[in-house]
Amino acid sequence: MPNALLDAVAAHANEFVTLRRDIHRHPELGFEEFRTSDLVAERLAQWGYAVERGLGGTGVVGQLRRGSGSKRLGLRADMDALPIVEATGLPHASCHHGVMHACGHDGHTAMLLAAAHHLATQDDFDGTLNLIFQPAEEGQGGALRMMEDGLFAKYPCDAIFAMHNMPGHPQGKLLLREGAAMASSDNVTITLEGTGGHGAMPHRAADPVVAGAAIVMGLQTIVARNIDPLHMAVVTVGTFQAGSANNVIPQTATLRLSVRALDRGVRDLLEQRITELAQLQAQSYGVHARIDYQRSYPVLVNTPAETAFARAVAVELVGTERVEPQARALTGSEDFAFMLEQVPGSYLLIGNGDGSDDAANGGHGACMVHNPGYDFNDLNLPVGAAYWALLARRFLA
């Protein structure tokens, strides 16, 4: 059946390649996906799904019921683009300067729509299928917004799944991982308040720049000396802003940090140590530190039973040689983690290309996401859609 399913989905591949490229050409930032959500809602309604719009602002949910089964499955795709100037030179490149689908959400949306189209013609599952098209994954927490608007109260799910493309892996290879699969992401702003003064008379001032420099160096010891070496943690100081003249000791300095972990306990420890170190290091230089610690996306944790199920579906569809059963965790973050805190499920990856298939996909498949030269690999559309269709059939058997 998997080969027949792939053939059936591939028969409509051109239609969904066209749709994907249309979405790519008209990218929209988070919570602004009006055209994309129009397109999604219209297609789902046309195929017989009950459609609700507006969850999380621009989110769309399509529901399809078959038979009298009580099982309920959720499949999620993200729709938003990034504030990047596209440099692919492709015919379907973004027509909105400064906005592009540099992460493949156009492909994720098209794959789930292709699966929705196929499943709408089938009557061989028994239960409820909830297709979730989410806005604003790129740092704005669209998943959480949809949940706050009652996503799972209105559309309860016994399990939920999502998929993301991953450049650097062979096209169509499916990568799964049980347990912590993607890191938490927290944003920290440290504001140092000193006493400004003349650069020639530093003894009359309290220099926040020197304090900030010491904090930057001290922060690097947290991972090296406070975190178990077998655990992952990242503390990155992305900006250090202070002063505007070489002979003036500024009154304030500001540091902005990105903090990541693959363990919830490590995440808590990082917050504790960063706060303590910044405050005490600043105090040692006669400067006051104000810390704004904002928790963003949590650790993404794939539950064992659902990951084992997703893995079995992958092997059935493409064979063991094209499945990585326990892939490495990623230090990037993903707001599907919020959904997995409420509903068991799994998040998997599909290879976007490793450079060996450049002739087939135009040479963009291996280009990393969030890069101006990135493009989703259209060869993945039938594979991803067939995977969702098979997973739905098996879950709602």
C-alpha positions in Angstrom: 0.0 0.0 0.0 2.8 2.6 0.7 3.9 2.5 -2.9 0.4 2.8 -4.2 -0.2 5.7 -1.7 2.9 7.5 -2.9 1.8 7.1 -6.5 -1.7 8.4 -5.7 -0.3 11.5 -4.0 2.4 12.0 -6.6 -0.3 12.1 -9.3 -1.3 15.5 -7.9 2.2 16.7 -7.2 2.3 19.4 -9.8 -0.8 21.0 -8.5 0.8 21.3 -5.0 4.2 22.4 -6.3 2.3 25.3 -8.0 0.5 26.0 -4.8 3.7 25.9 -2.8 5.5 28.2 -5.1 2.5 30.6 -5.0 2.8 30.8 -1.2 6.5 31.2 -1.6 6.1 34.1 -3.9 3.6 35.8 -1.5 5.3 35.4 1.9 3.7 36.9 5.1 5.2 37.5 8.5 3.8 36.1 11.7 0.2 37.1 12.5 0.0 38.6 9.0 -0.7 35.4 7.1 -4.0 36.7 5.7 -3.6 35.6 2.1 -2.1 32.3 3.1 -4.9 31.5 5.6 -7.4 32.5 2.9 -5.9 30.0 0.5 -5.8 27.2 3.1 -9.3 27.8 4.3 -10.7 27.9 0.8 -9.0 24.6 -0.2 -10.1 22.8 2.9 -13.7 23.9 2.6 -13.7 22.9 -1.1 -12.6 19.4 -0.1 -15.3 19.0 2.5 -13.5 19.9 5.8 -15.3 21.9 8.5 -13.1 25.0 8.8 -12.6 27.5 11.6 -10.5 30.6 11.2 -9.1 33.1 13.6 -7.6 30.9 16.2 -4.4 32.7 17.2 -5.3 35.5 14.9 -4.6 34.0 11.5 -4.7 30.3 12.3 -6.9 27.8 10.5 -8.2 24.4 11.6 -9.8 22.0 9.2 -11.7 19.0 10.7 -12.7 15.8 8.9 -14.8 13.1 10.5 -15.2 9.5 9.3 -17.3 6.7 10.8 -18.0 6.6 14.5 -14.5 6.1 15.9 -13.6 8.1 19.0 -9.9 8.6 18.3 -8.8 12.2 17.4 -5.6 13.0 15.6 -3.9 16.4 15.2 -1.5 17.3 12.4 0.2 20.8 12.4 1.9 22.9 9.8 3.3 26.4 10.2 2.6 29.2 7.7 4.7 32.3 8.5 7.8 33.7 6.7 10.9 35.6 7.8 12.1 39.2 7.5 14.9 38.3 5.0 15.7 39.7 1.6 15.5 36.7 -0.8 18.6 36.0 -3.0 17.6 32.8 -4.8 16.9 34.4 -8.2 14.1 31.8 -8.7 11.1 32.5 -10.9 8.9 32.1 -7.8 11.0 34.3 -5.5 9.3 36.6 -3.1 7.5 39.6 -4.5 7.6 41.3 -1.1 11.0 42.8 -0.6 12.4 42.0 2.8 10.1 39.0 3.4 10.8 35.4 2.3 10.0 31.8 3.1 13.5 31.1 4.3 12.5 28.2 6.6 10.2 26.1 4.4 6.9 26.9 6.0 5.4 27.2 2.5 6.4 23.6 1.9 5.0 22.4 5.3 1.7 24.1 4.5 1.6 22.6 1.0 2.5 19.1 2.2 -0.3 19.1 4.8 -2.7 20.5 2.2 -1.7 17.7 -0.3 -2.4 15.2 2.5 -5.7 16.9 3.2 -6.7 16.6 -0.4 -5.9 12.9 -0.6 -7.6 12.1 2.7 -10.8 13.9 1.7 -11.3 11.3 -1.0 -10.8 8.3 1.3 -13.2 6.6 3.6 -10.8 4.1 5.1 -10.2 5.8 8.4 -12.5 6.0 11.5 -12.3 9.0 13.8 -11.6 12.7 13.7 -8.8 14.4 11.8 -7.8 17.9 12.9 -5.5 19.8 10.6 -3.9 22.8 12.3 -2.4 25.5 10.2 -0.5 27.7 12.6 0.7 31.3 12.3 3.8 33.0 13.8 6.1 30.1 14.6 9.2 32.3 14.0 9.7 33.6 17.6 6.2 34.9 18.2 4.6 31.9 19.7 1.7 31.3 17.4 1.1 27.8 18.8 0.6 29.3 22.3 -1.8 31.9 20.9 -3.9 29.2 19.2 -4.0 27.3 22.5 -5.0 30.3 24.4 -7.8 30.8 22.0 -9.1 27.3 22.8 -7.5 25.1 20.2 -7.5 21.9 22.2 -10.7 22.7 24.0 -12.5 23.0 20.6 -10.4 20.3 18.8 -9.3 17.7 21.4 -6.5 15.5 20.1 -5.3 12.2 21.5 -2.0 12.8 19.8 -0.4 15.5 17.6 2.4 15.5 15.1 4.4 18.0 13.1 7.2 17.9 10.5 10.0 20.3 9.5 12.4 20.1 6.5 16.1 19.9 7.3 18.8 20.8 4.8 22.0 18.7 5.0 20.2 15.4 5.0 19.3 13.4 1.9 16.0 14.5 0.3 13.1 12.6 1.6 14.9 10.9 4.5 12.8 10.9 7.7 14.5 11.6 11.0 12.8 10.9 14.3 13.8 11.3 17.9 12.3 10.2 21.2 12.7 12.5 24.1 14.1 16.0 24.1 14.5 16.9 20.4 14.8 20.7 20.3 16.1 23.2 22.8 14.3 25.7 24.9 14.9 29.4 24.0 15.0 32.2 26.4 15.8 35.9 25.9 17.6 37.9 28.5 18.3 41.6 28.7 20.8 42.8 31.3 20.8 46.6 31.9 23.8 48.0 33.8 23.3 51.3 35.6 26.6 53.0 36.5 27.8 56.5 37.0 28.8 58.3 33.9 31.9 60.5 33.7 34.9 61.8 31.8 37.1 59.2 30.2 40.1 60.9 31.6 38.8 60.6 35.2 37.5 57.1 35.6 37.9 57.2 39.4 35.0 59.6 39.4 32.7 57.2 37.6 31.3 53.7 37.9 31.9 52.2 34.5 29.1 49.9 33.2 31.3 48.9 30.2 34.0 47.3 32.3 31.3 45.6 34.4 29.6 44.4 31.2 32.9 43.0 29.8 33.4 41.1 33.0 29.9 39.7 32.9 30.3 38.6 29.3 33.4 36.6 30.3 31.9 35.3 33.5 28.8 34.1 31.6 31.0 31.7 29.6 31.9 29.9 32.8 28.3 28.9 33.5 28.2 26.2 30.9 31.8 25.1 31.5 31.5 25.0 35.3 27.8 24.8 36.4 26.2 22.5 33.8 26.7 18.7 33.8 29.1 18.1 30.8 26.7 15.4 29.5 24.0 18.0 29.1 23.7 20.7 26.4 23.5 24.4 27.2 24.2 27.6 25.2 24.6 31.1 26.6 25.2 33.6 23.8 25.7 37.3 24.2 24.3 38.7 21.0 24.6 42.4 21.6 26.6 44.7 23.9 25.5 48.3 23.6 27.0 51.2 25.5 28.3 54.8 24.9 28.7 57.0 21.9 32.0 58.7 22.4 35.6 57.5 23.2 36.2 60.0 26.0 32.9 59.5 27.8 32.2 56.8 30.4 28.5 56.0 29.7 25.8 55.9 32.3 24.3 52.6 31.1 25.2 49.5 29.1 22.9 46.8 27.8 23.6 43.1 27.1 21.1 40.9 25.3 21.5 37.1 25.5 20.1 34.0 23.9 19.9 31.0 26.3 19.1 27.4 25.3 18.9 24.0 26.9 17.7 20.5 26.2 16.7 19.7 29.7 14.1 21.5 31.8 16.2 21.3 35.0 19.2 22.8 33.1 17.0 25.6 31.9 16.1 26.5 35.4 19.7 26.3 36.5 20.8 28.6 33.7 18.2 31.3 34.8 19.4 31.1 38.4 23.1 31.3 37.6 22.8 34.0 34.9 20.8 36.2 37.3 23.2 35.6 40.2 26.4 36.1 38.2 25.2 39.3 36.5 24.0 40.9 39.7 27.0 40.0 41.8 29.6 40.8 39.1 27.9 44.2 38.5 28.0 44.8 42.3 31.7 44.1 42.5 32.3 47.0 40.0 29.9 49.4 41.8 27.3 49.0 39.2 23.6 48.0 39.5 22.3 45.2 37.2 18.6 44.9 36.2 17.8 41.6 34.6 14.8 41.0 32.4 14.6 37.2 31.9 12.0 36.2 29.3 11.2 32.5 28.9 10.2 31.9 25.3 9.9 28.4 23.8 10.2 25.4 26.1 12.2 22.2 25.4 10.5 20.2 22.7 10.0 16.7 24.1 8.7 13.8 21.9 6.7 11.3 23.9 7.9 7.6 23.6 4.7 5.8 22.4 3.9 8.5 19.8 7.4 8.6 18.5 7.6 4.8 18.1 4.3 5.0 16.2 5.6 7.8 13.9 8.8 5.9 13.4 6.9 2.7 12.3 4.9 4.7 9.8 8.1 6.2 8.4 9.7 2.8 7.9 6.5 1.4 6.3 6.4 4.3 3.9 10.1 4.7 2.8 11.9 1.7 4.3 14.5 1.5 7.0 17.3 2.8 4.8 15.6 6.2 4.5 14.7 6.5 8.2 17.0 7.7 11.0 15.2 6.2 14.1 17.0 8.3 16.8 18.4 11.4 15.2 20.5 13.9 17.1 18.8 16.7 19.0 18.8 20.2 17.6 19.8 23.3 19.5 17.2 25.4 17.6 13.8 26.0 19.1 10.2 25.4 17.9 6.9 26.5 19.4 5.3 23.1 18.6 6.9 22.4 22.1 3.9 24.2 23.7 1.5 21.8 22.0 3.5 18.8 23.2 3.2 20.1 26.8 -0.5 19.6 26.5 -0.9 16.7 24.1 1.4 13.6 23.5 3.0 13.5 20.1 6.1 13.8 18.1 8.0 16.2 15.8 10.0 14.8 13.0 12.3 16.0 10.2 12.4 15.4 6.5 15.7 15.8 4.6 15.6 18.8 2.2 18.8 17.7 0.4 22.5 17.2 1.1 23.9 18.6 -2.2 24.0 15.2 -4.0 20.7 15.9 -5.7 21.3 19.5 -6.8 20.5 18.9 -10.4 17.0 17.7 -9.4 16.1 20.5 -7.1 17.9 23.5 -8.5 20.8 23.5 -6.0 18.9 25.0 -3.1 18.1 21.9 -1.1 21.3 21.8 1.0 21.2 25.6 1.7 20.5 26.0 5.4 17.2 27.5 6.6 17.1 31.2 7.5 19.5 31.9 4.6 18.7 34.2 1.7 19.5 31.4 -0.8 17.2 28.8 0.8 14.3 27.1 -1.0 12.1 24.2 0.0 12.7 21.1 -2.0 9.6 20.3 -4.0 10.6 16.7 -4.3 9.5 16.4 -0.7 5.9 17.3 -1.4 4.6 13.8 -2.3 6.8 12.1 0.4 5.6 14.4 3.2 2.0 14.3 2.1 2.0 10.5 1.8 3.6 10.3 5.2 0.8 12.4 6.7 -1.9 10.4 4.9 -0.4 7.0 6.0 0.0 8.2 9.6 -3.7 9.4 9.7 -4.8 6.0 8.2 -2.8 4.0 10.8 -3.8 6.2 13.8 -7.5 6.3 12.9 -7.7 2.7 11.7 
